[in-house]
Amino acid sequence: MYPKHGQRRLLKYSSQLAVSSFQTLSKMTKFRPGAQCLLALVFVASSFATDVNPSVLDACPGYKATNVKSGRNGISADLVLAGKACNVFGNDIARLSLSVTYETADRIHVKISDPSASRYEVPESVLPRPDDQHPVAAQSANIQFNFTASPFGFSVYRTKTREVLFSTAGHPIIFEPQYLRLKTQLGKDANIYGLGEHSNPFRLPTDNTTLTLWSRDAYGIPSGTNLYGNHPIYFEHRVTGTHGVFLLNSNGMDIKLTTDAGVQSLEYNVIGGVLDFYFLAGSETDPTAVARQYAEIVGTPAEVPYWSFGLHQCRFGYQNFVNVANVITRYAAAEIPLETMWTDIDYMDRRRVFTVDPNYFPMARMREIVAYLHSHNQRFVLMTDPAVAYLPDGGYAPYDNGKTLDVWLKAPNGSESLGLVWPGVTVFPDWFHPNIQQYWSNEFESFYNPNTGLDIDGAWIDMNEPSNFCNLPCDDPFEQAVQMALPPPRANPPPDPNTPIFVNSSMISSALTKRDGDDSNLLNPPYAINNAAGALSSKTAFTNIKHANGLLEYDTHNLYGTMMSVATRNAMLARRPGKRTLVITRSTFAGAGAHVGKWLGDNFSDWDHYRNSIAGMLGFTSIYQVPMVGSDICGYAGNTTENLCARWAMLGAFYPFMRNHNADTANSQEFYIWPSVTQAAKNALDMRYRLLDYLYTTFHRAHTDGTPVLNPLFFKYPKDPNTFPIDLQFFFGDSILISPVTDDDTTSVQFYLPDDIFYDFLTLSPVRGQAGFINLTNVEFTQIPVHIKGGVVLPLRENSTMTTTQLRQTDFELVVAPDLDGNASGELYVDDGESIIPPSSTSVSFNFKNGKLAVTGQFGFDVGVGVKRVRFLGVDKMPTKVVVDGKEVSKGDISYDGETKVLDVVVGIEKFDKAFSVEYH
C-alpha cells in the first residue's frame, strides 16, 4: 500500500496512472514517512503520447502558394490545400495565410495562420512583440526567405554564403484545429541547443529525442521529460556560424529530433495556436550575436540588486523561528558570508499563503529576525505560492479579498475551479483578470508591510505551473485532502515563544464540477503530447478553464508561471518604488528573464544532478535570456554527502544565483555542518565576492543588450569543434573559465583548454592551452580549477568580506591578463546597486597594449573607494621602470615573481574617480 494516498482508481485517464501522480506524490515524501516507495513507480507516461509514422505525415498533401505578393520588405500569400485532406488529428484547414516580414537586417518574421477564424496567439500583454514598424529591404538583410509554390515549402539561408539554415522541403505543413506540424532538415551532426526546459545535455542528442513543452511540477527534474518551463527557441551552431529559430507559441508541443537513414531533422508537433516563427541570422563569427538578437524579441534581462549576488541559505524544514535564527548565528560563527536568509512554506499557518503560524513562527519573533538581518546588512526572502486556501465560510482575508474582486480561475459552469495543494483545497488566481494586480499587490502590501508584517527584500514563487496535487478527475478534492493529510500536521511541539535568539552572536463543496462533455477535446486533444504527467490537466489546472478575458487554459497554461512572476515583481516594486527587487520563480516562458530569475527546481542530492546543473544553467543564461539562475546547491531531495556538498559549494559559487536549499526529509546541509564544506565554501566565496563587480558589470551589459552572462566554451571558440559538446565547463562572464571536478568522489579532473593563453586564477601563472584535455590530480575537495582567459583586464575587490555592503567599501585591484598578442581589455560598471534608474553611474574602460594600461571612463557615481594595486600577468622579466600617470613608482611599491611572471604595482589611488594610466618598461 502507498501510505495515506488512498486507492488508485482506474479512470478514463488511467494511461497516466503511475506518472500523473509521480511528481506530486514523490514530492509529498517531504512530510509522509515511508512514502519514498512511490519513487519506485515505473514511468509509463510515454505510452500516453501519440506516435505517428513520419512517412504517413510526409504523405499528406501540404499546401500550394497562390496570390503571392512580393514587396520590398517581405512576402504575403495564400496557402491552399494541395490535395485530398490528410485529417490526421482533425480536419485540415483548407486555406491559410502566409506573411513574411524582414523586420531587421538579422530577423525575419514568418507567420502562417488561418484567415477564416480567430485562433489563439500569445497575448501581447504577456510577451510584447518586437518593433516591426521599420522593416528593412530584403536585399539588405543578412538572411533570406525563399519558397517553392507547389507544394509549398520554404527555406531560410545566409545572404552572403547562401548556406541553408532552415528548410521544410519534402515535409508538408499540416495545419488542423488542434494539430500543427512543420519539419526542417538539419545538417549532419547538427549542434542544437535550447528547446527547454529540460535536463538533457546542453548540446541536444539528435537521434530520437523528443522535447515536450508543457509546464509541470517535475519533482526530481527527471531526464528526458518536460519540466517546469517552456522556451521554444533553439540555436544551431556550425563552424560557419550560429543562427536561431524561435517559435512564438505557448501551446503544448512535442519537438522531435530524429535521424533517419543518416538524415537529421527537427519536427514541431503543436496542439494549437499558429505557426509564428522568428528566424535570427546570428553571426558567422560571434555566437553571442544570436543571443542579443533573441533579446530584441523577448526583452533583455531585468537588473537585480547588488546584494542578490551574495550567498543565500534556505531549507524546507526549519521547524520554527528559533531554527531560522540559529542558522544565521551559526553562519556568522563559522565566518561564512551569508547575505540572505530564506524561509520555505514552514512559516505559514496551515500552509496558507500570507500567514504566519502563531505558535511556530509568530509574527513578532519573525519581525525580530528580519530586523536583526537588516541591522547586520543582510536580507530576508520568503516563499509565496499561487494556490490560495479555499475557505468560503470567511475569516481568511487572502481568499475573501480575492472572492470580492472575483479573481479566481473558474470552472466551465462558472464556479471556482478547485485544486489541491499544500493548504488543502485551493483556488488559483487568474492572472488574466483585470483586478488581479490590485489583488496581488494589496496582499503583498498588507502581509509584507515593513511596519506591521514581514519586510522581505525579495520574493520566491513556487508551484506556479500551476501545480495541483489532485488526482484526475478530481471530483472530490475535499476527500483527497483528507487522504493526503493536507495541510500536513506539525511533527514537533512549538517552541517557547519567548525563547532567546541571537544570543552572543557576533554578526551577521457546491463548487464541485464534472469536467467533461463538449469541451473534452480541451482535456484530451486528438494529438497527445508526451507529457510525463499524462493527460494535459493531470496535476495542474484544468485545461477547459476559460480565463476572465475569454482565453482558454488549454492555450495559456504555459504562461501561468511567467504571468505570476510579472505580477509578483510589480507587487514588490510597489512596496519599494524605484528599487530593484529579486524575484525567483520555478515556471517560466519566453521573456520571463525580463522580470525575474529562476532556480532549476527540485533536484536530488547526487552527482548526476550536480553535473546536470551546468547544462541547465547554460540553457537559461546563454539561450533563454534568464541569467539569474542557479540550482539547489548540495541538492534538494535526499541526503547529500560531505564530498558532494563541498564540490557543489564550489561549483555553486559560480552560479549567478547562489543558494543552498534542501528538503525536510533530508539531513541538514548548511555549509557549516562539515569542516571541509566550510572551507570549500569560504574558498569559493572568496573568489566569487572578489569577482562580484565583474559579475555585476556583466549583468548590466546583459540588461543593456542581451549579451550572455555565462558562456559555453563554443561561444568563445566557435571554430573549435572540440568545444561544441562541452557542458561540464563554462565561462563565468566571458573570461573566467570554470572547470569543476565532476566525477564522483574523486580528486582529479580532465578539462579542455582551447588553443589560447590562460592564467590560473589563484597563482596567476600562465597556462598555455593546446586545444586538448588536461589532467589535474590532487584537486582537494576544497579546490576548484579556475582560469582567466587571456585578453582581459579584471576589476577585482582587494579581498572578500562577510557582506556585500562591506564589499562595496573595499578597494579595487586590477588584474591585467594579456592575450597571445600582448593585449587586454575590460570594463567596470558601478552604481548604487539598487535603483531601477540609478541617479548616477560610473562606467570604466580598461585597455592594455605595449606594456601600458589606460583606465578611462565616466565617473558619475562615487564608488567610495580607491584602486590599491595593479597586477600584470605574463611579464617575462622585471621591468626597469614603472610609471603611474607619468610619475615613476618607487621600488618599494613594485614586486616581481619570476616563477609566476606576475608584476605587482601598488598604485595607491585613494579615490577611484578619474582616469589614470600605469606603464612598465
HELIX and SHEET records of a PDB file:
HELIX    1   1 SER A   14  GLN A   16  5                                   3    
HELIX    2   2 LEU A   17  SER A   20  1                                   4    
HELIX    3   3 PHE A   22  LYS A   27  1                                   6    
HELIX    4   4 MET A   28  LYS A   30  5                                   3    
HELIX    5   5 ALA A   35  ALA A   40  5                                   6    
HELIX    6   6 ALA A   45  PHE A   48  5                                   4    
HELIX    7   7 PRO A   54  ASP A   58  1                                   5    
HELIX    8   8 ALA A  138  SER A  140  5                                   3    
HELIX    9   9 THR A  288  VAL A  298  1                                  11    
HELIX   10  10 TYR A  306  PHE A  309  5                                   4    
HELIX   11  11 PHE A  321  ALA A  333  1                                  13    
HELIX   12  12 ILE A  345  TYR A  347  5                                   3    
HELIX   13  13 MET A  363  SER A  375  1                                  13    
HELIX   14  14 ALA A  397  LEU A  405  1                                   9    
HELIX   15  15 ILE A  436  PHE A  447  1                                  12    
HELIX   16  16 PRO A  477  GLN A  483  1                                   7    
HELIX   17  17 SER A  520  LEU A  523  1                                   4    
HELIX   18  18 GLU A  553  THR A  556  1                                   4    
HELIX   19  19 HIS A  557  LEU A  559  5                                   3    
HELIX   20  20 TYR A  560  ARG A  575  1                                  16    
HELIX   21  21 ALA A  592  ALA A  594  5                                   3    
HELIX   22  22 TRP A  607  LEU A  618  1                                  12    
HELIX   23  23 GLY A  619  ILE A  623  3                                   5    
HELIX   24  24 GLU A  642  GLY A  652  1                                  11    
HELIX   25  25 PRO A  675  ARG A  690  1                                  16    
HELIX   26  26 LEU A  692  ASP A  705  1                                  14    
HELIX   27  27 LEU A  713  LYS A  716  1                                   4    
HELIX   28  28 PRO A  721  THR A  723  5                                   3    
HELIX   29  29 THR A  804  LEU A  807  1                                   4    
HELIX   30  30 LYS A  891  ASP A  893  5                                   3    
SHEET    1   A 8 TYR A  63  GLY A  71  0                                        
SHEET    2   A 8 GLY A  74  LEU A  81 -1                                        
SHEET    3   A 8 ARG A  95  THR A 104 -1                                        
SHEET    4   A 8 ARG A 107  SER A 113 -1                                        
SHEET    5   A 8 LEU A 275  SER A 283 -1                                        
SHEET    6   A 8 GLY A 241  LEU A 247 -1                                        
SHEET    7   A 8 HIS A 231  ARG A 238 -1                                        
SHEET    8   A 8 ASN A 191  GLY A 196 -1                                        
SHEET    1   B 3 ILE A 143  THR A 148  0                                        
SHEET    2   B 3 GLY A 153  ARG A 158 -1                                        
SHEET    3   B 3 VAL A 164  SER A 167 -1                                        
SHEET    1   C 5 ILE A 174  GLU A 176  0                                        
SHEET    2   C 5 TYR A 179  GLN A 185 -1                                        
SHEET    3   C 5 VAL A 263  VAL A 270 -1                                        
SHEET    4   C 5 MET A 253  ASP A 260 -1                                        
SHEET    5   C 5 THR A 209  LEU A 213 -1                                        
SHEET    1   D 8 VAL A 629  GLY A 630  0                                        
SHEET    2   D 8 GLY A 597  TRP A 599  1                                        
SHEET    3   D 8 LEU A 582  THR A 585  1                                        
SHEET    4   D 8 GLY A 458  ILE A 461  1                                        
SHEET    5   D 8 ARG A 379  THR A 384  1                                        
SHEET    6   D 8 THR A 340  THR A 343  1                                        
SHEET    7   D 8 HIS A 312  GLN A 313  1                                        
SHEET    8   D 8 ARG A 659  ASN A 660  1                                        
SHEET    1   E 3 VAL A 388  ALA A 389  0                                        
SHEET    2   E 3 GLY A 424  VAL A 427 -1                                        
SHEET    3   E 3 GLY A 419  VAL A 421 -1                                        
SHEET    1   F 6 LEU A 710  ASN A 711  0                                        
SHEET    2   F 6 PHE A 730  PHE A 732 -1                                        
SHEET    3   F 6 ILE A 736  ILE A 738 -1                                        
SHEET    4   F 6 VAL A 786  LYS A 789 -1                                        
SHEET    5   F 6 ILE A 757  ASP A 760 -1                                        
SHEET    6   F 6 PRO A 766  ARG A 768 -1                                        
SHEET    1   G 2 VAL A 749  LEU A 753  0                                        
SHEET    2   G 2 GLY A 772  LEU A 776 -1                                        
SHEET    1   H 5 VAL A 792  ARG A 797  0                                        
SHEET    2   H 5 PHE A 812  ALA A 817 -1                                        
SHEET    3   H 5 VAL A 867  PHE A 872  1                                        
SHEET    4   H 5 VAL A 902  ILE A 909 -1                                        
SHEET    5   H 5 ILE A 894  ASP A 897 -1                                        
SHEET    1   I 6 ALA A 824  VAL A 830  0                                        
SHEET    2   I 6 THR A 842  LYS A 849 -1                                        
SHEET    3   I 6 LYS A 852  PHE A 859 -1                                        
SHEET    4   I 6 PHE A 916  TYR A 920 -1                                        
SHEET    5   I 6 VAL A 882  VAL A 884 -1                                        
SHEET    6   I 6 LYS A 887  GLU A 888 -1                                        
END                                                                             
